[in-house]
Amino acid sequence: MSLLTPHRRRWAILALIFCAIVLNYFDRQIVSILKPTLKGEFHLDDSGYAVLVNIFSVCYAGMYPVAGWLVDRFGARSIMLIGMAAWSSACLGAGFTRIFAAFGFFRGMLGLAEPLAFPAQLRVVTIWFPGTLRATANSLSVAGSSIGAIIAPPLVACLAINFNWHMAFIVPGLVGLSLAVLWWAIYRDPPPE
């Protein structure tokens, strides 16, 4: 008998979604928290920094409508896995970059990957939770966005001060790839009953 009965598995899946959304919002905050450092590192003025922010924003906005179609077409399991792996790889890549063009590329990649989480999260809640628990499950998973935005400033600052700005991207990138592995190992479609 599996330790993860369907009842337990759905709560484990919800916990993973919560963590993924925390990380999703954490990753997008890093650039704004490190704005002065990154402007100095890449010799950016305000317009150069705006370009960096707009790369992410345009990719994010353009991908949002596509993300829902991808989840409908390929399922929540694979799209959430791809999203987590892609946005974590983008964060990791940004941490290893030394030139602005590559950094901008990885911010664009982050913008393309992050919207995949939300329609996938909605699909998972819909198929794993009965109607009487869906609002609760949805609110618990989406609460990760607020938590991610709250914990990002102190943790990013701590990593940047104690190590360097690169670690503020590398550490969450590695955490995200670990979450993707857990998602792959734990998520299954619910049984018919």
N, C-alpha and C positions, 0 to 999 in steps of 0.2 A: 504494500500500500504506500502510495506516495505521501510524503510529508505535506506537499502542497495540494490539498484537496481543492476543488473548484472554489469553495468559499474562501479559503486562505489565499489561494492564488490571486483572486481578484483584488484583495487588499494589498498583496505584495506588488501587483502590477500598478495599483494606484500609488503606492509609495514610490515606485520607480518613476512614474509620471511626475509626481510632485518634485522629486529630486531633479529630474530633467528640466522642468520648467524653472526651478530655482537657478539652475546652471544657465539656462537660456537667457534669463534676465541678468544674471551676473555677468556673462560674457559681453553682452551689449553695453554694459556700463563702463567697462575697463578704459576705453578710449577717452571718455569724458573725464574720468577720474585722473587719468594720466596726461591730460591735455597739455599742461606746461612742459612736462618731460618729453612728450612725443613731438611737440612743436620744436623744441630745442634739438632733439635727436635727428629729426628729418629736415631741419631748417625751414620750417613752415611759418608763414604769416597767417593772419586770420582767414584769408581766402583759401590758402592751401589746406588749412584745417577744415574749412567748410566743404572742400572737395572730398576730403576723407569721410566726413559725416554723410554727405550726399551719396557717395558710392554705396554705403550700407543702406541708406533710406530708400533709394531708388530700387535696388535689388530686392529689398524686403517687400516694398509695396507691389512690385511687379510679380513677385512669386506668390503672394498670398492667394489670389484667385486660382492659381495653378495647383497650389498645395491641396486644396479640397478635392480637385479632380484626381490628383495622384492617389490620395487615400481611397477614394471611391473605386478607382481602377485597380490598384495593387494591394490594398489592405493596410490596416493600421500597423500591423506588426512590422512589415518590411519598410514602410515609409518612416515610421518613428525610428527604426534602427538606422536607416540611411541618414535621417535628419540629425540624430545624435552623433553619429560617426562623422558626418560632414561638418557640423558646426564645431565639434571638438577639434577636428583636424584643422579647421580654419583658425581657431584660436591658437592651437599649437604652432601652426605655420607662422602666424603673426609674431609669436614669441621668438622664432628663430630668424626672422628676416632682419636685414640690415639696410635695405633700400626702400624708398617710399613706394615705388611702383609695385613691388612685391607685397608690401604691407597693405596697399590699397586693394590689390587682388584678393588677399585673404579677408579683408573687411567685406568685399563684395560677396565672397563665398559664404561668409557668415550670414549676410543678408538674404542670400538665396536659400540657406539651409534652415534657419530658425523658424520660418513660418510653417514648416512641415509639422511641428509639434502640436499645433492647436487643433487642426481638423483630426489628426490622429488621436489626440487626447479625447476629443468629443466622441469619435467613433468607438473607442475603447470603453468609455463610460456607458455609452448607449448599449453595447452588446454584452458587457459583463455585469451590469447592475440593473436590477428590476426598477420599474418606474418609481417605486416608493423610496429608493435610495439614490436615484440619479442626481438630483439637485445637491444632495450632500456630497456625493463622490465628485461631482463637477466642481463644487466650491472648494473642496479640500485640495484637489489637484491644481486648480487655477490660483489658489493662495500662494503657490510657489513663486508667482511673478512678484508679489509684494516682498516676500522673504528675500528673493534674489536681489532686488533693488536695495533692500535695507542692509544686507550683509556685504554687498560689494565694496562700498567705500572703505570700511575699516580693513577688510581682508586684502584688497588690492593695494592699499597704502602700506600695509604690513609687509606684503611680499616685495613691493618695490623698494621700501626703505631698508629692509633686512637683507635683501639679495640684490635685485636690480629690476628694471621695468620688464625685462624679458620673462622673468619668473611669474609675473602677474598674468601672463598669457599661457605660459607652459603648464603651470600647475592646474588651472581649471581645464585645460585641454586634455591632460592626462586623466583627470577625474571623470571628464565626460566620456572618454574612450572606455574607461572602466564601467561606467553606467551602461554604455552601449553593449558591452559584453554581457552584463547582467540581464539586460533586456532580451538579448538573443537567447540566453539560457532559460529565462523564466517565462516569457510571454508565450502563450498558446491561445488559440481561439477557444472560446468557451464550449463545453459540451452541449449537445442539443437540448438537454433538459434544463 
